[in-house]
Amino acid sequence: MIRSRDGEPLPDGKRGELVLTTLTRERMPMLRFGTKNITSIIKEKCPCGKTFTKIERIRGRTDDILKVRGKR
């Protein structure tokens, strides 16, 4: 998560822009992709016992894109 206005990283549990990073093979460029989606990271233990990191439901966007009937 990053703060969308200045790109600063946010701690877990704080809402910010979701950023994905490619980590594929050695000697490949590392790319960061800003999704423009507002969400947060949840690191709570699941009742079933699993400890995977989860992403909260998307709460909004940082841009003005509006879809009407599936079109932008």
Short mmCIF file of the C-alpha atoms (twelve columns), coordinates in Angstrom:
data_MODEL
# 
_entry.id   MODEL 
# 
loop_
_atom_site.group_PDB 
_atom_site.id 
_atom_site.type_symbol 
_atom_site.label_atom_id 
_atom_site.label_alt_id 
_atom_site.label_comp_id 
_atom_site.label_asym_id 
_atom_site.label_seq_id 
_atom_site.Cartn_x 
_atom_site.Cartn_y 
_atom_site.Cartn_z 
_atom_site.pdbx_PDB_model_num 
ATOM 1  C CA . MET A 1  0.000   0.000   0.000   1 
ATOM 2  C CA . ILE A 2  1.135   3.499   -0.787  1 
ATOM 3  C CA . ARG A 3  -0.273  6.937   -0.089  1 
ATOM 4  C CA . SER A 4  -1.520  7.957   -3.545  1 
ATOM 5  C CA . ARG A 5  -0.653  11.664  -3.324  1 
ATOM 6  C CA . ASP A 6  3.089   11.190  -2.660  1 
ATOM 7  C CA . GLY A 7  3.886   7.468   -3.116  1 
ATOM 8  C CA . GLU A 8  4.995   6.870   0.497   1 
ATOM 9  C CA . PRO A 9  4.563   3.297   1.803   1 
ATOM 10 C CA . LEU A 10 1.845   2.734   4.417   1 
ATOM 11 C CA . PRO A 11 1.853   0.228   7.307   1 
ATOM 12 C CA . ASP A 12 -0.428  -2.822  7.239   1 
ATOM 13 C CA . GLY A 13 -4.022  -2.012  8.095   1 
ATOM 14 C CA . LYS A 14 -3.977  1.526   6.677   1 
ATOM 15 C CA . ARG A 15 -5.980  2.270   3.541   1 
ATOM 16 C CA . GLY A 16 -4.057  3.300   0.482   1 
ATOM 17 C CA . GLU A 17 -3.492  2.556   -3.204  1 
ATOM 18 C CA . LEU A 18 -2.789  -1.084  -4.020  1 
ATOM 19 C CA . VAL A 19 0.541   -1.495  -5.835  1 
ATOM 20 C CA . LEU A 20 1.602   -4.772  -7.462  1 
ATOM 21 C CA . THR A 21 5.248   -5.685  -8.034  1 
ATOM 22 C CA . THR A 22 6.444   -8.298  -10.526 1 
ATOM 23 C CA . LEU A 23 8.821   -10.833 -9.009  1 
ATOM 24 C CA . THR A 24 9.352   -13.448 -11.673 1 
ATOM 25 C CA . ARG A 25 12.872  -14.539 -12.610 1 
ATOM 26 C CA . GLU A 26 16.414  -13.492 -11.921 1 
ATOM 27 C CA . ARG A 27 17.785  -10.654 -14.063 1 
ATOM 28 C CA . MET A 28 14.313  -9.435  -14.995 1 
ATOM 29 C CA . PRO A 29 13.334  -5.810  -14.383 1 
ATOM 30 C CA . MET A 30 11.213  -5.242  -11.289 1 
ATOM 31 C CA . LEU A 31 8.081   -3.349  -12.316 1 
ATOM 32 C CA . ARG A 32 5.614   -1.653  -9.976  1 
ATOM 33 C CA . PHE A 33 2.051   -1.240  -11.156 1 
ATOM 34 C CA . GLY A 34 -0.310  1.162   -9.386  1 
ATOM 35 C CA . THR A 35 -3.852  -0.179  -9.631  1 
ATOM 36 C CA . LYS A 36 -5.544  3.081   -8.523  1 
ATOM 37 C CA . ASN A 37 -7.723  0.961   -6.177  1 
ATOM 38 C CA . ILE A 38 -8.113  1.992   -2.518  1 
ATOM 39 C CA . THR A 39 -7.893  -0.934  -0.077  1 
ATOM 40 C CA . SER A 40 -5.818  -2.221  2.847   1 
ATOM 41 C CA . ILE A 41 -3.762  -5.307  3.777   1 
ATOM 42 C CA . ILE A 42 -5.117  -7.647  6.465   1 
ATOM 43 C CA . LYS A 43 -2.635  -9.870  8.312   1 
ATOM 44 C CA . GLU A 44 -5.006  -11.519 10.791  1 
ATOM 45 C CA . LYS A 45 -5.052  -15.252 11.367  1 
ATOM 46 C CA . CYS A 46 -8.036  -16.899 9.688   1 
ATOM 47 C CA . PRO A 47 -10.457 -18.907 11.906  1 
ATOM 48 C CA . CYS A 48 -9.432  -21.974 9.880   1 
ATOM 49 C CA . GLY A 49 -5.801  -21.485 10.989  1 
ATOM 50 C CA . LYS A 50 -4.279  -20.165 7.760   1 
ATOM 51 C CA . THR A 51 -1.992  -17.143 7.993   1 
ATOM 52 C CA . PHE A 52 -2.072  -15.855 4.413   1 
ATOM 53 C CA . THR A 53 -2.041  -12.108 3.831   1 
ATOM 54 C CA . LYS A 54 -5.416  -10.889 2.581   1 
ATOM 55 C CA . ILE A 55 -6.591  -7.754  0.786   1 
ATOM 56 C CA . GLU A 56 -9.647  -5.925  2.092   1 
ATOM 57 C CA . ARG A 57 -12.540 -5.308  -0.294  1 
ATOM 58 C CA . ILE A 58 -11.877 -2.461  -2.757  1 
ATOM 59 C CA . ARG A 59 -13.287 0.751   -1.237  1 
ATOM 60 C CA . GLY A 60 -12.797 3.233   -4.049  1 
ATOM 61 C CA . ARG A 61 -10.442 4.624   -6.679  1 
ATOM 62 C CA . THR A 62 -7.920  7.438   -6.809  1 
ATOM 63 C CA . ASP A 63 -8.893  8.586   -10.305 1 
ATOM 64 C CA . ASP A 64 -12.062 9.784   -11.993 1 
ATOM 65 C CA . ILE A 65 -12.810 6.766   -14.193 1 
ATOM 66 C CA . LEU A 66 -16.478 5.858   -14.198 1 
ATOM 67 C CA . LYS A 67 -17.866 2.765   -15.917 1 
ATOM 68 C CA . VAL A 68 -21.344 2.946   -17.370 1 
ATOM 69 C CA . ARG A 69 -22.735 -0.341  -18.650 1 
ATOM 70 C CA . GLY A 70 -19.247 -1.829  -18.778 1 
ATOM 71 C CA . LYS A 71 -17.743 0.976   -20.888 1 
ATOM 72 C CA . ARG A 72 -15.432 3.816   -19.888 1 
# 
